[in-house]
Amino acid sequence: MIAIGFQKTALIFMMMVESFLIGIIGVLGGLGISYSVIYYFYKNPIIVTGQMAETYNSMGFEPKIMFGINPEIFFGPAFTVFVIFLLVSLYQIFFVANIKVAKSIKS
């Protein structure tokens, strides 16, 4: 796009916005899917049977695998994934900022 006269700053801004939107969509999609799966298991815990259930009972535990829906469980990893995504996006921005116009015209 630089070869046809598009400004580098406009291209960098466009890439930043696109990367940000892709990151937000990915994080929100992941939050939605993971929360719905965990909420299902919160309402319907996994019942442990057989020898493992006997072991649970002998230790004084109920033979169920319970799930929690504390929001901190979801938002911490989501924030970490978003920060990693932003750091990876910086590579694209530096690549576009350092591209030579003559080289982009040839290719």
MOPAC internal coordinates of N, CA, C and O (Angstrom, degrees):
PM7 1SCF
backbone

  N    0.0000 0     0.00 0     0.00 0    0    0    0
  C    1.4430 1     0.00 0     0.00 0    1    0    0
  C    1.5255 1   110.97 1     0.00 0    2    1    0
  O    1.2310 1   121.01 1   151.94 1    3    2    1
  N    1.3110 1   115.67 1   -28.06 1    3    2    1
  C    1.4647 1   118.93 1   176.75 1    5    3    2
  C    1.5207 1   109.61 1   -65.79 1    6    5    3
  O    1.2310 1   120.40 1   146.29 1    7    6    5
  N    1.3282 1   116.85 1   -33.71 1    7    6    5
  C    1.4619 1   121.24 1  -178.12 1    9    7    6
  C    1.5256 1   112.09 1   -65.06 1   10    9    7
  O    1.2310 1   119.83 1   154.21 1   11   10    9
  N    1.3219 1   117.93 1   -25.79 1   11   10    9
  C    1.4690 1   119.59 1   179.95 1   13   11   10
  C    1.5219 1   112.44 1   -98.30 1   14   13   11
  O    1.2310 1   120.28 1  -169.55 1   15   14   13
  N    1.3322 1   117.08 1    10.45 1   15   14   13
  C    1.4533 1   120.87 1   172.80 1   17   15   14
  C    1.5158 1   115.92 1   105.02 1   18   17   15
  O    1.2310 1   119.57 1  -172.53 1   19   18   17
  N    1.3076 1   118.42 1     7.47 1   19   18   17
  C    1.4643 1   121.76 1   178.39 1   21   19   18
  C    1.5250 1   108.68 1   -73.07 1   22   21   19
  O    1.2310 1   119.70 1   -46.97 1   23   22   21
  N    1.3030 1   118.18 1   133.03 1   23   22   21
  C    1.4647 1   122.18 1  -178.77 1   25   23   22
  C    1.5353 1   110.54 1   -69.51 1   26   25   23
  O    1.2310 1   121.29 1   -35.85 1   27   26   25
  N    1.3415 1   115.14 1   144.15 1   27   26   25
  C    1.4648 1   119.45 1   179.52 1   29   27   26
  C    1.5229 1   111.45 1   -62.54 1   30   29   27
  O    1.2310 1   120.42 1   139.30 1   31   30   29
  N    1.3249 1   116.81 1   -40.70 1   31   30   29
  C    1.4663 1   119.26 1  -178.48 1   33   31   30
  C    1.5265 1   111.12 1   -64.26 1   34   33   31
  O    1.2310 1   120.58 1   140.48 1   35   34   33
  N    1.3292 1   116.49 1   -39.52 1   35   34   33
  C    1.4639 1   119.58 1   178.34 1   37   35   34
  C    1.5253 1   110.62 1   -66.97 1   38   37   35
  O    1.2310 1   120.45 1   141.52 1   39   38   37
  N    1.3283 1   116.75 1   -38.48 1   39   38   37
  C    1.4621 1   120.61 1   178.72 1   41   39   38
  C    1.5296 1   110.64 1   -66.97 1   42   41   39
  O    1.2310 1   120.43 1   138.51 1   43   42   41
  N    1.3203 1   116.78 1   -41.49 1   43   42   41
  C    1.4659 1   120.69 1   178.04 1   45   43   42
  C    1.5218 1   110.24 1   -63.36 1   46   45   43
  O    1.2310 1   120.30 1   136.10 1   47   46   45
  N    1.3386 1   117.04 1   -43.90 1   47   46   45
  C    1.4624 1   120.60 1   178.81 1   49   47   46
  C    1.5276 1   110.79 1   -62.26 1   50   49   47
  O    1.2310 1   120.64 1   136.84 1   51   50   49
  N    1.3321 1   116.38 1   -43.16 1   51   50   49
  C    1.4593 1   120.68 1   179.54 1   53   51   50
  C    1.5352 1   110.63 1   -61.87 1   54   53   51
  O    1.2310 1   120.30 1   137.40 1   55   54   53
  N    1.3286 1   117.03 1   -42.60 1   55   54   53
  C    1.4617 1   120.44 1   179.13 1   57   55   54
  C    1.5277 1   111.43 1   -66.51 1   58   57   55
  O    1.2310 1   120.25 1   142.42 1   59   58   57
  N    1.3370 1   117.12 1   -37.58 1   59   58   57
  C    1.4582 1   120.13 1   178.24 1   61   59   58
  C    1.5236 1   111.05 1   -63.74 1   62   61   59
  O    1.2310 1   120.61 1   135.50 1   63   62   61
  N    1.3336 1   116.44 1   -44.50 1   63   62   61
  C    1.4621 1   120.25 1  -179.72 1   65   63   62
  C    1.5253 1   110.51 1   -64.83 1   66   65   63
  O    1.2310 1   120.32 1   135.16 1   67   66   65
  N    1.3343 1   117.00 1   -44.84 1   67   66   65
  C    1.4643 1   120.14 1   179.29 1   69   67   66
  C    1.5248 1   111.06 1   -62.47 1   70   69   67
  O    1.2310 1   120.11 1   136.04 1   71   70   69
  N    1.3148 1   117.39 1   -43.96 1   71   70   69
  C    1.4637 1   120.56 1   179.46 1   73   71   70
  C    1.5221 1   110.93 1   -63.52 1   74   73   71
  O    1.2310 1   120.66 1   138.13 1   75   74   73
  N    1.3252 1   116.34 1   -41.87 1   75   74   73
  C    1.4617 1   120.47 1   179.34 1   77   75   74
  C    1.5263 1   110.71 1   -62.22 1   78   77   75
  O    1.2310 1   120.40 1   135.14 1   79   78   77
  N    1.3260 1   116.83 1   -44.86 1   79   78   77
  C    1.4655 1   120.25 1  -179.63 1   81   79   78
  C    1.5290 1   111.63 1   -65.81 1   82   81   79
  O    1.2310 1   120.21 1   138.96 1   83   82   81
  N    1.3247 1   117.21 1   -41.04 1   83   82   81
  C    1.4664 1   120.07 1   177.40 1   85   83   82
  C    1.5299 1   110.06 1   -62.85 1   86   85   83
  O    1.2310 1   120.44 1   138.36 1   87   86   85
  N    1.3300 1   116.77 1   -41.64 1   87   86   85
  C    1.4618 1   120.46 1   178.48 1   89   87   86
  C    1.5170 1   112.35 1   -63.70 1   90   89   87
  O    1.2310 1   120.48 1   135.57 1   91   90   89
  N    1.3309 1   116.69 1   -44.43 1   91   90   89
  C    1.4663 1   120.76 1   179.40 1   93   91   90
  C    1.5238 1   110.59 1   -63.31 1   94   93   91
  O    1.2310 1   120.43 1   135.41 1   95   94   93
  N    1.3371 1   116.79 1   -44.59 1   95   94   93
  C    1.4680 1   120.22 1   179.90 1   97   95   94
  C    1.5294 1   110.17 1   -62.14 1   98   97   95
  O    1.2310 1   120.17 1   137.96 1   99   98   97
  N    1.3293 1   117.29 1   -42.04 1   99   98   97
  C    1.4620 1   120.64 1   179.04 1  101   99   98
  C    1.5160 1   112.79 1   -64.51 1  102  101   99
  O    1.2310 1   120.49 1   135.53 1  103  102  101
  N    1.3295 1   116.67 1   -44.47 1  103  102  101
  C    1.4639 1   120.25 1  -179.12 1  105  103  102
  C    1.5276 1   110.52 1   -66.98 1  106  105  103
  O    1.2310 1   120.15 1   134.87 1  107  106  105
  N    1.3286 1   117.32 1   -45.13 1  107  106  105
  C    1.4663 1   119.79 1   179.69 1  109  107  106
  C    1.5267 1   111.61 1   -65.90 1  110  109  107
  O    1.2310 1   120.39 1   141.36 1  111  110  109
  N    1.3317 1   116.87 1   -38.64 1  111  110  109
  C    1.4644 1   119.60 1   176.13 1  113  111  110
  C    1.5170 1   111.67 1   -63.02 1  114  113  111
  O    1.2310 1   120.79 1   136.28 1  115  114  113
  N    1.3220 1   116.10 1   -43.72 1  115  114  113
  C    1.4612 1   120.23 1   177.98 1  117  115  114
  C    1.5163 1   112.40 1   -63.69 1  118  117  115
  O    1.2310 1   120.61 1   139.34 1  119  118  117
  N    1.3470 1   116.44 1   -40.66 1  119  118  117
  C    1.4611 1   119.88 1   177.13 1  121  119  118
  C    1.5246 1   110.99 1   -62.64 1  122  121  119
  O    1.2310 1   120.62 1   135.92 1  123  122  121
  N    1.3265 1   116.41 1   -44.08 1  123  122  121
  C    1.4612 1   120.23 1  -178.51 1  125  123  122
  C    1.5146 1   112.72 1   -63.87 1  126  125  123
  O    1.2310 1   120.62 1   133.89 1  127  126  125
  N    1.3183 1   116.43 1   -46.11 1  127  126  125
  C    1.4676 1   120.02 1  -179.03 1  129  127  126
  C    1.5267 1   110.78 1   -67.67 1  130  129  127
  O    1.2310 1   120.35 1   133.71 1  131  130  129
  N    1.3301 1   116.94 1   -46.29 1  131  130  129
  C    1.4653 1   118.87 1  -177.21 1  133  131  130
  C    1.5234 1   111.43 1   -67.16 1  134  133  131
  O    1.2310 1   119.99 1   141.61 1  135  134  133
  N    1.3380 1   117.62 1   -38.39 1  135  134  133
  C    1.4646 1   119.28 1   179.68 1  137  135  134
  C    1.5238 1   110.98 1   -65.70 1  138  137  135
  O    1.2310 1   120.18 1   139.96 1  139  138  137
  N    1.3329 1   117.25 1   -40.04 1  139  138  137
  C    1.4643 1   118.87 1  -179.42 1  141  139  138
  C    1.5310 1   111.45 1   -66.87 1  142  141  139
  O    1.2310 1   119.89 1   140.99 1  143  142  141
  N    1.3183 1   117.81 1   -39.01 1  143  142  141
  C    1.4700 1   120.45 1   178.18 1  145  143  142
  C    1.5284 1   110.39 1   -66.80 1  146  145  143
  O    1.2310 1   120.28 1   134.23 1  147  146  145
  N    1.3228 1   117.07 1   -45.77 1  147  146  145
  C    1.4626 1   120.40 1  -179.35 1  149  147  146
  C    1.5290 1   110.78 1   -66.62 1  150  149  147
  O    1.2310 1   119.94 1   143.38 1  151  150  149
  N    1.3264 1   117.73 1   -36.62 1  151  150  149
  C    1.4650 1   120.50 1   178.19 1  153  151  150
  C    1.5241 1   110.64 1   -64.13 1  154  153  151
  O    1.2310 1   120.25 1   141.07 1  155  154  153
  N    1.3306 1   117.13 1   -38.93 1  155  154  153
  C    1.4675 1   120.51 1   176.39 1  157  155  154
  C    1.5283 1   110.38 1   -59.91 1  158  157  155
  O    1.2310 1   120.60 1   133.33 1  159  158  157
  N    1.3276 1   116.46 1   -46.67 1  159  158  157
  C    1.4599 1   119.41 1   180.00 1  161  159  158
  C    1.5281 1   111.90 1   -72.25 1  162  161  159
  O    1.2310 1   119.77 1   157.20 1  163  162  161
  N    1.3280 1   118.04 1   -22.80 1  163  162  161
  C    1.4645 1   121.14 1   174.10 1  165  163  162
  C    1.5289 1   109.70 1   -67.18 1  166  165  163
  O    1.2310 1   120.54 1   137.80 1  167  166  165
  N    1.3224 1   116.58 1   -42.20 1  167  166  165
  C    1.4675 1   121.07 1   179.09 1  169  167  166
  C    1.5297 1   112.25 1   -78.61 1  170  169  167
  O    1.2310 1   119.75 1   151.32 1  171  170  169
  N    1.3273 1   118.08 1   -28.68 1  171  170  169
  C    1.4675 1   123.18 1  -178.60 1  173  171  170
  C    1.5244 1   109.38 1  -126.61 1  174  173  171
  O    1.2310 1   119.99 1   -99.16 1  175  174  173
  N    1.3359 1   117.63 1    80.84 1  175  174  173
  C    1.4759 1   118.94 1  -177.60 1  177  175  174
  C    1.5259 1   111.48 1   -64.56 1  178  177  175
  O    1.2310 1   121.48 1   -23.72 1  179  178  177
  N    1.3196 1   114.78 1   156.28 1  179  178  177
  C    1.4657 1   120.94 1   179.44 1  181  179  178
  C    1.5260 1   108.27 1   -78.38 1  182  181  179
  O    1.2310 1   120.83 1   -55.81 1  183  182  181
  N    1.3292 1   116.01 1   124.19 1  183  182  181
  C    1.4622 1   121.76 1   179.37 1  185  183  182
  C    1.5305 1   108.01 1   -88.93 1  186  185  183
  O    1.2310 1   121.00 1   -54.85 1  187  186  185
  N    1.3153 1   115.68 1   125.15 1  187  186  185
  C    1.4621 1   121.90 1   179.99 1  189  187  186
  C    1.5306 1   108.04 1   -89.76 1  190  189  187
  O    1.2310 1   120.49 1   -45.58 1  191  190  189
  N    1.3227 1   116.68 1   134.42 1  191  190  189
  C    1.4675 1   120.55 1  -178.78 1  193  191  190
  C    1.5289 1   110.25 1  -124.75 1  194  193  191
  O    1.2310 1   121.68 1    -7.76 1  195  194  193
  N    1.3171 1   114.38 1   172.24 1  195  194  193
  C    1.4622 1   120.30 1   174.09 1  197  195  194
  C    1.5158 1   113.74 1    75.49 1  198  197  195
  O    1.2310 1   121.68 1    33.06 1  199  198  197
  N    1.3162 1   114.39 1  -146.94 1  199  198  197
  C    1.4592 1   120.97 1  -176.52 1  201  199  198
  C    1.5276 1   111.46 1   -65.45 1  202  201  199
  O    1.2310 1   120.57 1   146.90 1  203  202  201
  N    1.3185 1   116.52 1   -33.10 1  203  202  201
  C    1.4570 1   119.18 1   179.03 1  205  203  202
  C    1.5348 1   110.31 1   -65.89 1  206  205  203
  O    1.2310 1   119.81 1   143.42 1  207  206  205
  N    1.3426 1   117.96 1   -36.58 1  207  206  205
  C    1.4637 1   121.16 1   177.44 1  209  207  206
  C    1.5250 1   110.40 1   -64.71 1  210  209  207
  O    1.2310 1   120.52 1   140.37 1  211  210  209
  N    1.3272 1   116.62 1   -39.63 1  211  210  209
  C    1.4654 1   120.27 1   176.94 1  213  211  210
  C    1.5262 1   110.76 1   -62.82 1  214  213  211
  O    1.2310 1   120.72 1   139.63 1  215  214  213
  N    1.3146 1   116.24 1   -40.37 1  215  214  213
  C    1.4637 1   120.60 1   178.35 1  217  215  214
  C    1.5236 1   110.64 1   -64.17 1  218  217  215
  O    1.2310 1   120.33 1   136.85 1  219  218  217
  N    1.3281 1   116.98 1   -43.15 1  219  218  217
  C    1.4640 1   120.49 1   177.05 1  221  219  218
  C    1.5276 1   110.21 1   -58.93 1  222  221  219
  O    1.2310 1   120.43 1   132.52 1  223  222  221
  N    1.3552 1   116.78 1   -47.48 1  223  222  221
  C    1.4642 1   120.82 1  -178.86 1  225  223  222
  C    1.5201 1   111.84 1   -63.24 1  226  225  223
  O    1.2310 1   120.14 1   141.07 1  227  226  225
  N    1.3298 1   117.33 1   -38.93 1  227  226  225
  C    1.4669 1   120.03 1  -179.14 1  229  227  226
  C    1.5286 1   111.84 1   -66.66 1  230  229  227
  O    1.2310 1   120.44 1   154.33 1  231  230  229
  N    1.3310 1   116.75 1   -25.67 1  231  230  229
  C    1.4652 1   120.64 1   178.26 1  233  231  230
  C    1.5256 1   112.04 1   -91.17 1  234  233  231
  O    1.2310 1   120.40 1   177.91 1  235  234  233
  N    1.3249 1   116.84 1    -2.09 1  235  234  233
  C    1.4596 1   119.87 1   177.14 1  237  235  234
  C    1.5178 1   114.45 1    90.46 1  238  237  235
  O    1.2310 1   120.25 1  -164.25 1  239  238  237
  N    1.3229 1   117.13 1    15.75 1  239  238  237
  C    1.4629 1   121.01 1   178.92 1  241  239  238
  C    1.5191 1   110.09 1  -105.70 1  242  241  239
  O    1.2310 1   121.15 1   -27.13 1  243  242  241
  N    1.3136 1   115.41 1   152.87 1  243  242  241
  C    1.4540 1   120.53 1   173.04 1  245  243  242
  C    1.5288 1   107.81 1   -75.76 1  246  245  243
  O    1.2310 1   119.48 1   -42.30 1  247  246  245
  N    1.3464 1   118.59 1   137.70 1  247  246  245
  C    1.4748 1   119.72 1  -176.15 1  249  247  246
  C    1.5302 1   112.82 1   -76.71 1  250  249  247
  O    1.2310 1   120.70 1  -117.28 1  251  250  249
  N    1.3178 1   116.26 1    62.72 1  251  250  249
  C    1.4668 1   122.63 1   177.95 1  253  251  250
  C    1.5228 1   108.31 1  -137.18 1  254  253  251
  O    1.2310 1   121.08 1   -33.42 1  255  254  253
  N    1.3123 1   115.53 1   146.58 1  255  254  253
  C    1.4641 1   120.44 1   171.34 1  257  255  254
  C    1.5219 1   105.94 1  -101.89 1  258  257  255
  O    1.2310 1   121.26 1   -71.04 1  259  258  257
  N    1.3271 1   115.19 1   108.96 1  259  258  257
  C    1.4637 1   121.72 1  -175.68 1  261  259  258
  C    1.5345 1   109.87 1   -94.64 1  262  261  259
  O    1.2310 1   120.83 1   -29.11 1  263  262  261
  N    1.3133 1   116.01 1   150.89 1  263  262  261
  C    1.4588 1   122.80 1   178.84 1  265  263  262
  C    1.5192 1   108.98 1  -118.96 1  266  265  263
  O    1.2310 1   120.46 1   -30.23 1  267  266  265
  N    1.3191 1   116.72 1   149.77 1  267  266  265
  C    1.4561 1   122.41 1   176.68 1  269  267  266
  C    1.5143 1   110.63 1  -111.04 1  270  269  267
  O    1.2310 1   120.96 1   -27.08 1  271  270  269
  N    1.3365 1   115.77 1   152.92 1  271  270  269
  C    1.4711 1   119.68 1  -179.90 1  273  271  270
  C    1.5266 1   110.97 1  -120.22 1  274  273  271
  O    1.2310 1   120.40 1  -144.59 1  275  274  273
  N    1.3058 1   116.84 1    35.41 1  275  274  273
  C    1.4562 1   121.75 1   176.41 1  277  275  274
  C    1.5345 1   109.19 1   -65.15 1  278  277  275
  O    1.2310 1   119.39 1   -53.18 1  279  278  277
  N    1.3458 1   118.77 1   126.82 1  279  278  277
  C    1.4766 1   120.43 1  -177.03 1  281  279  278
  C    1.5283 1   114.31 1   -59.96 1  282  281  279
  O    1.2310 1   120.02 1   153.03 1  283  282  281
  N    1.3231 1   117.57 1   -26.97 1  283  282  281
  C    1.4680 1   120.11 1   179.98 1  285  283  282
  C    1.5234 1   111.60 1   -63.06 1  286  285  283
  O    1.2310 1   120.69 1   153.40 1  287  286  285
  N    1.3269 1   116.30 1   -26.60 1  287  286  285
  C    1.4625 1   120.57 1   179.21 1  289  287  286
  C    1.5241 1   110.41 1   -63.99 1  290  289  287
  O    1.2310 1   120.26 1   146.09 1  291  290  289
  N    1.3230 1   117.11 1   -33.91 1  291  290  289
  C    1.4582 1   121.89 1  -174.78 1  293  291  290
  C    1.5232 1   113.05 1   -92.18 1  294  293  291
  O    1.2310 1   120.18 1   139.25 1  295  294  293
  N    1.3281 1   117.26 1   -40.75 1  295  294  293
  C    1.4588 1   119.71 1  -171.86 1  297  295  294
  C    1.5224 1   113.45 1   -76.52 1  298  297  295
  O    1.2310 1   119.45 1   151.73 1  299  298  297
  N    1.3161 1   118.65 1   -28.27 1  299  298  297
  C    1.4624 1   120.76 1   176.52 1  301  299  298
  C    1.5206 1   112.46 1   -62.02 1  302  301  299
  O    1.2310 1   119.85 1   123.61 1  303  302  301
  N    1.3327 1   117.89 1   -56.39 1  303  302  301
  C    1.4709 1   118.97 1   177.41 1  305  303  302
  C    1.5279 1   113.30 1   -63.91 1  306  305  303
  O    1.2310 1   120.07 1   145.78 1  307  306  305
  N    1.3368 1   117.47 1   -34.22 1  307  306  305
  C    1.4711 1   119.76 1   179.12 1  309  307  306
  C    1.5240 1   110.26 1   -64.01 1  310  309  307
  O    1.2310 1   120.22 1   138.81 1  311  310  309
  N    1.3236 1   117.19 1   -41.19 1  311  310  309
  C    1.4629 1   120.87 1   177.72 1  313  311  310
  C    1.5228 1   110.43 1   -64.76 1  314  313  311
  O    1.2310 1   120.38 1   138.37 1  315  314  313
  N    1.3285 1   116.88 1   -41.63 1  315  314  313
  C    1.4633 1   120.84 1   178.94 1  317  315  314
  C    1.5212 1   111.34 1   -62.08 1  318  317  315
  O    1.2310 1   120.28 1   136.08 1  319  318  317
  N    1.3283 1   117.08 1   -43.92 1  319  318  317
  C    1.4643 1   120.99 1   178.71 1  321  319  318
  C    1.5216 1   110.24 1   -63.06 1  322  321  319
  O    1.2310 1   120.07 1   139.73 1  323  322  321
  N    1.3307 1   117.48 1   -40.27 1  323  322  321
  C    1.4599 1   120.40 1  -179.93 1  325  323  322
  C    1.5276 1   111.29 1   -66.03 1  326  325  323
  O    1.2310 1   119.84 1   139.55 1  327  326  325
  N    1.3199 1   117.92 1   -40.45 1  327  326  325
  C    1.4690 1   120.94 1   178.09 1  329  327  326
  C    1.5272 1   110.31 1   -64.66 1  330  329  327
  O    1.2310 1   120.08 1   137.49 1  331  330  329
  N    1.3265 1   117.46 1   -42.51 1  331  330  329
  C    1.4680 1   120.34 1   177.01 1  333  331  330
  C    1.5150 1   110.39 1   -61.73 1  334  333  331
  O    1.2310 1   120.30 1   138.62 1  335  334  333
  N    1.3256 1   117.03 1   -41.38 1  335  334  333
  C    1.4614 1   121.09 1   178.57 1  337  335  334
  C    1.5323 1   110.92 1   -62.22 1  338  337  335
  O    1.2310 1   120.13 1   139.29 1  339  338  337
  N    1.3347 1   117.35 1   -40.71 1  339  338  337
  C    1.4659 1   119.91 1   178.26 1  341  339  338
  C    1.5256 1   111.32 1   -65.28 1  342  341  339
  O    1.2310 1   120.16 1   140.42 1  343  342  341
  N    1.3174 1   117.30 1   -39.58 1  343  342  341
  C    1.4651 1   120.02 1   178.45 1  345  343  342
  C    1.5241 1   111.45 1   -65.23 1  346  345  343
  O    1.2310 1   120.38 1   140.79 1  347  346  345
  N    1.3228 1   116.87 1   -39.21 1  347  346  345
  C    1.4624 1   120.20 1   177.92 1  349  347  346
  C    1.5268 1   110.12 1   -67.89 1  350  349  347
  O    1.2310 1   120.00 1   145.92 1  351  350  349
  N    1.3277 1   117.61 1   -34.08 1  351  350  349
  C    1.4681 1   121.15 1   179.27 1  353  351  350
  C    1.5267 1   111.75 1   -66.53 1  354  353  351
  O    1.2310 1   120.33 1   154.34 1  355  354  353
  N    1.3214 1   116.98 1   -25.66 1  355  354  353
  C    1.4635 1   119.64 1   179.34 1  357  355  354
  C    1.5246 1   111.42 1   -62.06 1  358  357  355
  O    1.2310 1   120.16 1   150.42 1  359  358  357
  N    1.3301 1   117.29 1   -29.58 1  359  358  357
  C    1.4624 1   120.31 1   177.84 1  361  359  358
  C    1.5223 1   110.46 1   -59.77 1  362  361  359
  O    1.2310 1   120.41 1   134.99 1  363  362  361
  N    1.3228 1   116.81 1   -45.01 1  363  362  361
  C    1.4635 1   120.46 1   178.98 1  365  363  362
  C    1.5264 1   111.10 1   -61.01 1  366  365  363
  O    1.2310 1   120.87 1   137.75 1  367  366  365
  N    1.3040 1   115.95 1   -42.25 1  367  366  365
  C    1.4641 1   120.25 1  -177.60 1  369  367  366
  C    1.5244 1   110.35 1   -65.84 1  370  369  367
  O    1.2310 1   120.00 1   135.86 1  371  370  369
  N    1.3278 1   117.60 1   -44.14 1  371  370  369
  C    1.4671 1   120.02 1   178.06 1  373  371  370
  C    1.5205 1   111.46 1   -65.34 1  374  373  371
  O    1.2310 1   120.09 1   144.58 1  375  374  373
  N    1.3280 1   117.44 1   -35.42 1  375  374  373
  C    1.4551 1   121.10 1   178.00 1  377  375  374
  C    1.5247 1   110.45 1   -63.13 1  378  377  375
  O    1.2310 1   120.33 1   134.20 1  379  378  377
  N    1.3152 1   116.97 1   -45.80 1  379  378  377
  C    1.4713 1   120.59 1  -179.95 1  381  379  378
  C    1.5228 1   110.45 1   -68.23 1  382  381  379
  O    1.2310 1   120.03 1   142.51 1  383  382  381
  N    1.3165 1   117.55 1   -37.49 1  383  382  381
  C    1.4648 1   120.15 1  -179.13 1  385  383  382
  C    1.5235 1   111.73 1   -66.28 1  386  385  383
  O    1.2310 1   119.68 1   150.56 1  387  386  385
  N    1.3219 1   118.21 1   -29.44 1  387  386  385
  C    1.4631 1   121.57 1  -176.59 1  389  387  386
  C    1.5186 1   113.91 1  -100.58 1  390  389  387
  O    1.2310 1   119.47 1  -174.96 1  391  390  389
  N    1.3166 1   118.61 1     5.04 1  391  390  389
  C    1.4654 1   120.63 1  -177.91 1  393  391  390
  C    1.5318 1   109.76 1   -73.21 1  394  393  391
  O    1.2310 1   121.02 1   -38.08 1  395  394  393
  N    1.2928 1   115.66 1   141.92 1  395  394  393
  C    1.4648 1   122.03 1   178.91 1  397  395  394
  C    1.5289 1   108.80 1   -91.03 1  398  397  395
  O    1.2310 1   120.81 1   -42.54 1  399  398  397
  N    1.3283 1   116.06 1   137.46 1  399  398  397
  C    1.4620 1   121.07 1  -177.61 1  401  399  398
  C    1.5268 1   110.72 1   -64.75 1  402  401  399
  O    1.2310 1   120.20 1   138.23 1  403  402  401
  N    1.3235 1   117.23 1   -41.77 1  403  402  401
  C    1.4675 1   120.35 1  -179.36 1  405  403  402
  C    1.5289 1   110.83 1   -63.38 1  406  405  403
  O    1.2310 1   120.59 1   140.45 1  407  406  405
  N    1.3162 1   116.49 1   -39.55 1  407  406  405
  C    1.4611 1   120.07 1   178.89 1  409  407  406
  C    1.5274 1   110.91 1   -66.67 1  410  409  407
  O    1.2310 1   120.38 1   141.54 1  411  410  409
  N    1.3256 1   116.88 1   -38.46 1  411  410  409
  C    1.4628 1   119.09 1  -179.82 1  413  411  410
  C    1.5245 1   111.60 1   -70.86 1  414  413  411
  O    1.2310 1   120.09 1   151.08 1  415  414  413
  N    1.3319 1   117.44 1   -28.92 1  415  414  413
  C    1.4687 1   120.20 1   177.07 1  417  415  414
  C    1.5245 1   109.85 1   -69.69 1  418  417  415
  O    1.2310 1   119.90 1   139.66 1  419  418  417
  N    1.3546 1   117.80 1   -40.34 1  419  418  417
  C    1.4604 1   121.20 1  -179.83 1  421  419  418
  C    1.5233 1   111.88 1   -64.86 1  422  421  419
  O    1.2310 1   120.45 1   142.56 1  423  422  421
  N    1.3177 1   116.74 1   -37.44 1  423  422  421
  C    1.4651 1   118.87 1  -177.47 1  425  423  422
  C    1.5052 1   109.64 1   -94.85 1  426  425  423
  O    1.2310 1   120.10 1   180.00 1  427  426  425

